[in-house]
């Protein structure tokens, strides 16, 4: 492979966005952990110093990925997956506990978080399995296998307990839909979710009325000639009503108070201002502070290193999960919109790249990458601006954290490497 | 379908995020955030309020330290309320009330819990305050008075009201602001400008340094010291003379319009309105509906001027050429007016009167005749009334004078519109309103207007608007409103015969103030005795006459012009005349030679007279008490 053609084939737009997000991330980490008494940039005792080091490691990782043979990832995907599962299992006896979750190996200079590597491994393994000519998602057994690949690491991670990262693996079901899993699974899941939320917000009666109207509309708008057996419709109605009726039971007795509070806050269910204030102070504190910090940035922001709430540490975990608030406070709407646009463009670009793959493995892996990145972006920013309940997962490329940054880098650049290689496979 | 599903999802989420972000950062964004930001603490540095001196540089008002207990509600930790209340000397219900109000005001801004502790209380509290989180003591300065007089003229300062806070964004809760008098009028000068310091805080409410390195901070601008036109000694002396009397004294320097003294009796010690007892004391003074000590009579009391007003009519007659000083009018111990030839009384003793004797004997008949002459000159009553009103108003009567004090009254100089309203269009003539020719009836003036009128006579035709501010930081005032002459409509030469008459009041045996001469000083003056009425249980009842006096001296080079108004003091030559005589001697000579006269004035009071209408029994008026 000549270096020249490789450089022509690699997707520079994605690389550019990757670099932009990483730099914005680092600047924000610098701002949120900067202290006037110690203004040095490359102090490895500081978060921004360490992050600079991780960025360096990430670049080396990229060079390493670009230097290896592309098919190595496909060939060794099984082994990589196995290693990551072993690492996840190994956490239980050997892991280091931070903030209640046993998610790290202490490597002395740096804490390794194997769940970040497991994301890459799972995406690779799933791609490998689904791209196998013998796999057919219409078969029940193959469906179970495919789900199994996702579920094993997800369960291990949820047990750490790190439910946020566990949820990410469920995002890989997107890949399954792309590769033949019937869409009505998604539709059913979505409807159940909507019914759950709608019942909490508006009550069972309104949900039943809405479902009835929906069915009526369906009958009125369908073409005369089309005959639909009434059975599935009746079934749909009964199931909807049952779910709706059971929501309160589940909500009131199965969920714990702090879960309930999250929903109360998210759906603005609590009407009593006193209780709302209390929830805001306890479970909603982070969201309240992050929303306020972003709001206070206004259109143009307060300027680099001028964020008063950032300086005052009003937003907890601002350098990691809440890094977006620093952008919001110091760079305003211009900054936040830029980040949202960069992520949107990157994800759309990756979809485009995935779709142009001739090789099934590359395409499926691409979808895995997109799903994982998309879910992180969706949940993280959604949480910070108060649209999604609090789930602690990092913002790709921007949040502080070595395992995360290196993990996301691996994830993205393996795909870019596969893409750069796509013609060669066939040529 | 499957291919575009994820893409549309990505776009949808991107749009929702941008929508939410624009809601937060564009629509909910409040530009006034520096004060709302919990990460920024605003500290104020209050400058010292300017001192106030009298015209000779004698100190009137200075400052002393006071201490407020402040609370920041959200920082308050559970505490032993009872112990704390005992310590700062309030009861528990007040404590709870204040905390509630403080919270309502703002959970994170300081609120005054207890204001203006004494130095002793402060010393006792200082050590123990540390125990109570969320409370602290803020040092403030409060007024210290180096005089017991001029309370109403100086005015007082007190905490800004919620209303003030809305109207004047400069102030924050608990700050002090001038409420009346000079303190109110020159608030901006005296106050200075507070300095602001913004401190960056962390979420544990700890200071972590200046916000933006202090780029937005400002230094306090100290309040300026001012010098008033008041003569401290004369003011104090006048107030001493006013003990036991209700009324007003205004003394002006006619050469500049400077107010030498502004006395309202009864008065009170200005120190009563300082510190923690201010509110209670103020209520006590404010609700004293008989003595009304907070009501500044020298500026607000509107009464008929009585005989001093005669000299204005004399001036109008001379100016309109309807009389010469030598023209004579006969007094029949009164005079006859109207179709029925109704007799109106006069106390001058009767006989032929020229202008000089008309003035010094204060003859009603002479001035009624003069008034008739003025009206006879013109074809219509309306025309005559307009001319008369124009001349009178040119002495600063009937309108707000425009002094630099925040209060005042217009008084009343009626015109044709007024009488048309009362009697109907063209259904009145000079004889209906002849009372105003000797200052009774519908005319009303305030003591300061009367003093200003006297100054205009002393100056032979002009005056300076009376004012109380002399210098700011040693620099004389330059406001043309107070440094430029206002001319009357009377020519200079017309004043001479009138002033002669006013001199004769003292100099001629039979003059109404002959016995009040000050040795060695030529005074021109005029007595006034004003009938007045009140309603007791709905019945119009006459009370003892008001005693009024105007004077200026020395005649050849006037240095002081004054007006004295004593409620129910009977003859003008009595209380008002005595006080005028003493005030002039005090100001021009510095000491009093007639000690017996002084002693009499210091001792005599009118309290009995003031109690009469409230006694519930019939009472005599205008008693010969001495």
HADDOCK unambig.tbl for C-alpha pairs under 7 A between the chains (distance, minus, plus):
assign (segid A and resid 178 and name CA) (segid B and resid 2 and name CA) 5.86 0.50 0.50
assign (segid A and resid 294 and name CA) (segid B and resid 25 and name CA) 6.67 0.50 0.50
assign (segid A and resid 295 and name CA) (segid B and resid 24 and name CA) 4.88 0.50 0.50
assign (segid A and resid 295 and name CA) (segid B and resid 25 and name CA) 4.53 0.50 0.50
assign (segid A and resid 295 and name CA) (segid B and resid 28 and name CA) 6.79 0.50 0.50
assign (segid A and resid 295 and name CA) (segid B and resid 29 and name CA) 5.69 0.50 0.50
assign (segid A and resid 296 and name CA) (segid B and resid 25 and name CA) 6.91 0.50 0.50
assign (segid A and resid 296 and name CA) (segid B and resid 29 and name CA) 6.13 0.50 0.50
assign (segid A and resid 297 and name CA) (segid B and resid 25 and name CA) 6.43 0.50 0.50
assign (segid A and resid 298 and name CA) (segid B and resid 25 and name CA) 4.34 0.50 0.50
assign (segid A and resid 298 and name CA) (segid B and resid 26 and name CA) 5.75 0.50 0.50
assign (segid A and resid 298 and name CA) (segid B and resid 29 and name CA) 5.46 0.50 0.50
assign (segid A and resid 299 and name CA) (segid B and resid 25 and name CA) 5.83 0.50 0.50
assign (segid A and resid 299 and name CA) (segid B and resid 26 and name CA) 5.82 0.50 0.50
assign (segid A and resid 308 and name CA) (segid B and resid 39 and name CA) 5.77 0.50 0.50
assign (segid A and resid 308 and name CA) (segid B and resid 200 and name CA) 6.80 0.50 0.50
assign (segid A and resid 309 and name CA) (segid B and resid 39 and name CA) 5.56 0.50 0.50
assign (segid A and resid 312 and name CA) (segid B and resid 39 and name CA) 5.87 0.50 0.50
assign (segid A and resid 312 and name CA) (segid B and resid 200 and name CA) 6.84 0.50 0.50
assign (segid A and resid 312 and name CA) (segid B and resid 201 and name CA) 5.36 0.50 0.50
assign (segid A and resid 312 and name CA) (segid B and resid 202 and name CA) 3.47 0.50 0.50
assign (segid A and resid 312 and name CA) (segid B and resid 203 and name CA) 5.77 0.50 0.50
assign (segid A and resid 313 and name CA) (segid B and resid 202 and name CA) 5.62 0.50 0.50
assign (segid A and resid 313 and name CA) (segid B and resid 203 and name CA) 5.93 0.50 0.50
assign (segid A and resid 314 and name CA) (segid B and resid 202 and name CA) 6.46 0.50 0.50
assign (segid A and resid 314 and name CA) (segid B and resid 203 and name CA) 4.88 0.50 0.50
assign (segid A and resid 332 and name CA) (segid B and resid 25 and name CA) 6.90 0.50 0.50
assign (segid A and resid 333 and name CA) (segid B and resid 21 and name CA) 6.77 0.50 0.50
assign (segid A and resid 333 and name CA) (segid B and resid 22 and name CA) 6.75 0.50 0.50
assign (segid A and resid 333 and name CA) (segid B and resid 25 and name CA) 5.96 0.50 0.50
assign (segid A and resid 337 and name CA) (segid B and resid 18 and name CA) 6.25 0.50 0.50
assign (segid A and resid 340 and name CA) (segid B and resid 14 and name CA) 6.36 0.50 0.50
assign (segid A and resid 344 and name CA) (segid B and resid 10 and name CA) 6.36 0.50 0.50
assign (segid A and resid 344 and name CA) (segid B and resid 11 and name CA) 6.78 0.50 0.50
assign (segid A and resid 344 and name CA) (segid B and resid 14 and name CA) 6.23 0.50 0.50
assign (segid A and resid 348 and name CA) (segid B and resid 7 and name CA) 6.06 0.50 0.50
assign (segid A and resid 351 and name CA) (segid B and resid 7 and name CA) 6.99 0.50 0.50
